[in-house]
Amino acid sequence: SEVVNADSLEYKKVLITAARTYAYYYLTQRERYPNEPFDLRNISADQLYKGYGYESRSNNLPQAVEETRGEIITYQDKPIVAAYSSDSGGTTKSACSVWGGRYCEAGYEYLRGGVSDPASTEHSQAKISASHGVGMSAAGARVMIDRGSSY
């Protein structure tokens, strides 16, 4: 899972902001499922919502939401596809090589891959196998926060 209760508030702010941006992008673009009456699915390929019970057990998740309220990530003044995965395996992958299509066009340079996790990031083969590896590596972000970076 990209967020667990033991994660720091700063890390939760990172993931909340990325998740909000991802959802905002697809809610405003309405292109993910153009022939469906919904914009996102409750699956790991979109936005997996674990329910209110998870929220209530994650004591500082609401605080992370409040402290980042209304914030999204932009590139060239537009909301981005804020892709993230549990573990990139050490270096993020290109959205063009993983997903193809429009991600190979101009405007998605922020998903070109090749970003390395900080040295000494521990990787999980199970998480690597289950991850697309595009965008932010949650494993690398945790290490950056643990080393003093703010969200």
Residue pairs with C-beta under 8 A, 6 or more apart in sequence:
1 86
2 15
2 84
2 85
2 86
2 138
3 11
3 12
3 15
3 58
3 61
3 138
4 58
5 57
5 58
5 59
5 61
7 15
7 142
8 145
8 146
9 60
9 63
9 64
9 67
10 145
10 149
10 150
10 151
11 141
11 142
11 145
11 151
12 58
12 60
12 61
12 63
12 64
13 64
13 67
13 68
13 151
14 136
14 141
14 145
14 151
15 64
15 84
15 138
15 141
16 61
16 64
16 65
16 68
17 68
17 71
17 72
17 73
17 82
17 151
18 73
18 82
18 84
18 135
18 136
19 47
19 82
19 84
20 68
20 71
20 72
21 72
21 73
21 79
21 80
21 82
22 47
22 81
22 82
22 83
22 84
23 40
23 47
24 72
24 79
25 79
25 80
25 81
25 82
26 32
26 39
26 40
26 46
27 39
27 40
28 79
30 39
32 39
32 40
32 46
33 39
33 40
33 41
40 46
40 47
41 47
42 48
42 49
44 130
55 61
55 62
68 151
72 79
72 82
73 79
73 80
73 82
74 80
75 107
75 109
75 110
76 107
80 110
81 95
81 108
81 111
81 135
82 135
82 136
83 95
83 111
83 132
83 134
83 135
83 136
84 135
84 136
84 137
84 138
84 141
85 131
85 132
85 133
85 134
85 135
85 136
85 137
85 138
86 124
86 127
86 128
86 130
86 131
86 138
86 139
87 123
87 124
87 127
87 128
87 131
87 133
87 137
87 138
87 139
88 115
88 117
88 128
88 131
88 133
88 137
88 139
88 140
89 123
89 128
89 131
89 133
90 116
90 117
90 121
90 123
91 113
91 114
91 115
91 116
91 117
92 113
92 114
92 115
92 116
92 133
92 134
92 135
92 136
92 137
93 113
93 132
93 133
93 134
94 103
94 111
94 112
94 113
94 114
94 134
95 103
95 108
95 111
95 112
95 113
95 134
95 135
96 103
96 104
96 108
96 111
96 112
97 113
98 132
98 133
98 134
99 132
99 134
102 108
103 111
111 134
111 135
113 133
113 134
115 137
115 140
116 140
117 123
117 137
117 139
117 140
117 143
118 140
118 143
118 144
118 147
120 143
121 137
121 139
121 140
121 143
122 139
123 139
124 139
127 139
145 151
